[in-house]
Amino acid sequence: MQAGFNGVIYYITAVSKTDLTADLQRVSVPHGLCSTHKDELNADLLAFLK
């Protein structure tokens, strides 16, 4: 990946000054999806591709 210097500085500044605590508490991500729900995941992927 490549990025311009100014863009990187603006990004770092924005991320470091933004409190995302409330947003992160609402995120629900099933970790290990490929291992724990592989049959459901495969069925969903196949249905999506059809």
C-alpha positions in Angstrom: 0.0 0.0 0.0 1.1 3.5 -0.7 -0.1 6.8 0.7 0.9 10.4 0.6 2.6 11.9 3.5 -0.1 14.4 4.3 -2.8 11.8 4.1 -1.0 9.6 6.5 -0.5 12.5 9.0 -4.2 13.5 8.8 -5.2 9.9 9.3 -3.0 9.4 12.3 -4.2 12.7 13.8 -7.9 11.9 13.3 -7.6 8.3 14.7 -5.6 9.4 17.7 -8.0 12.2 18.6 -11.2 10.3 18.1 -12.7 8.3 20.9 -14.2 5.1 19.4 -15.0 3.3 22.6 -18.8 3.5 22.3 -18.7 2.4 18.7 -16.3 -0.5 19.4 -18.6 -1.9 22.1 -21.5 -2.2 19.6 -19.4 -4.2 17.1 -20.2 -7.9 17.0 -17.8 -10.0 15.0 -17.8 -13.8 15.2 -14.1 -14.6 15.4 -13.0 -17.9 13.9 -16.0 -18.0 11.6 -14.3 -20.3 9.2 -13.7 -22.8 12.0 -16.8 -22.5 14.1 -19.5 -22.1 11.5 -17.8 -23.5 8.4 -20.9 -25.3 7.1 -23.1 -22.2 7.4 -20.4 -20.0 5.9 -19.9 -22.3 2.9 -23.6 -22.5 2.3 -23.9 -18.7 2.4 -21.0 -18.2 0.1 -22.4 -20.7 -2.4 -25.8 -19.1 -2.3 -24.2 -15.7 -2.8 -22.2 -16.9 -5.8 -25.2 -18.4 -7.6 
